[in-house]
Amino acid sequence: MDQVVVVVPEVCRHCGQPFSETDARRRPRVWRHQVVELLPLAVRVTEYQMQVRHCPHCGDRSRASLPHGVSRRAFGPRLVAVLTLLTGRYRLSRRKARQVLIDLWGVRLSLGAVVGQEQAQSAALASVVQEVREAVQQAAVTNMDESGWREEKQRAWLWTAAAPQLTVFHIDRSRGGAVMEVLLGAKFAGVVGSDRWSAYKRIPAERRALCYAHLKRDFQALVDRGGEAEPIGRWGLAEIGHLFALWHRFRTGEVSRKEVQRQLIPSQARMGRLAWRGEASPDPKTARFCRELDTWWAALWTFARVEGVEPTNNVAERALRPAVLWRKGSCGSASEAGSRYAERMLTVVATCRQQGRRLLDFLVAAGEAVLEGTQAPSLLPAR
């Protein structure tokens, strides 16, 4: 509460009789009404006048240096943080972000200066994001997904790896499995939740968790295909419906994990018969799909035996959605440096949201650390 204004009635609103001082001394009942208002936005411009002095001994001139912690650029860390918040979090175009600064603060920047401040913030976040990447590589469970991107008008891919309290993004020209190792590292030993894209085949079935939401769409596609494929599709949809109902009961605390495992035994038996029946189907798409289910059979049930694993890949898909909206609005990045800015901002935005941290404060702290020559703030959750 910043300010309290006490309003006292002078007369009775019903009969018009004025209240006495005795009435005023009694403890009154108070009705509260709060008004939230924005303070006038202000800009502070500090000019540093660095004097030049002539040395009487050697004859040379010496100019004073800027004080420690003062930006060598024309813009301070908070202005840079607000600007990158507009382009990297709220996905405004650079022209619109520039106009917001003019409308709210009267600060005028060229479009080139906007790009320059984005790169300055990107550099300030480089070590932060590297630390997040290394922590995700040690996570017990992570969910992964990828989506199309554009870099220098060429096809690229935006990858994400989402752990419980950390999310990292990476933009690459490849959609292959080698990129997955760039994100997770060659020695990753945790569980990966994902769809059935071939890049994830580097992870053994025992450490993969297939997304049942994707499987549901595939079974629905078999229903829509009709013919020999339709019965298999309907059977699969029914089994997934039972599985999701059981998982919902587990999430609400109605059943324990041990009870989930017990109730899944008949479901596993029915899914096994479904896969066997589907592999023998004369429809080639159905047979191929069911053979793949048989290949990755262990990955279908990871969610039931490993704590923290979900039966869907919604965690990664939700993390990827803001990035997809960014791509649609910006058509990707015009350079490799632009891609680094995008993936670093996306990483910090997603991770701050996961941890309930104030994004603007973190961006300002990262910029100030560069000026002070101190260690960048950490996004790793407190132990």
Summary of the structure (lengths in Angstrom):
residues: 383
radius of gyration: 29.5
end to end distance: 32.2
largest distance: 99.0
contacts: 1072
relative contact order: 0.14
helix: 53%
strand: 11%
